[in-house]
């Protein structure tokens, strides 16, 4: 009898809801025919991971390896893979999709009927390796780091999708509620899209200062009522688009109140909290509330181009790296839960 020796790898896993993550030795994945095995070089720690940990959004099973912001180097390719090779630097779209259902065919594959999200429905990037289908990976331009690419796969891509969903146009103004990785990406992308004025709302003075350096008009929500300030700065009109990137009742309500006539509020921050809408105001000013879910495969090449050209710069967004160790990851998640974390922290296994 031939004894099969299964190789293992280190992973940081969610074992129990609302509990700290734990380090474990788990089987190292083998790529299937249409998959590649990626040596993970960077995995972002996202606020969504905290939602999964706390049970706000359910995971597929337990224990599970969290982490949906992934970039790395291909170590091994499946037998049917022809467009990638070992050594390629790649980033990973976090949705595994079939490519055949009506949603995939029409280019809205985030709603794939068989879709699975890495780090939520299947094991993700808080590990040394991951095996994924080639449908969701992209080669990295030489000038884009693994750390920046990993964050782009979530915060930047989601911000781009939100701007497109809210139909943001050149010459319009925009209010961005929340200056984490999503918010700073949204700010830079709004500039690329030709924004007239960008209002950046947060309570963190360091983040507001950085937003101002990027060309935004900062509004400290600890010192001002954001709606009153926006109305003052827009001479009582309001903004064409507001993006709510936090997921709080207060900021969702502030977002819709800050809109001008025909204004569009994009809801991006994950939450189950309801919020109040002045229906008379919404009707009379023809305001819209638009849900913005994830992003599209077709949007990623544009993001990589912008990063390569220096128009999307995450050098001041990825402000911290930590090792693949449970204590380090848990500390970041605790700070995210309290809204006191850095812009973006990335695990570098």
Order of alpha helices (4+ residues) and beta strands (2+ residues): beta-beta-beta-alpha-beta-beta-beta-beta-alpha-beta-beta-beta-alpha-alpha-beta-alpha-beta-alpha-beta-alpha-beta-alpha-beta-alpha-beta-alpha-beta-alpha-beta
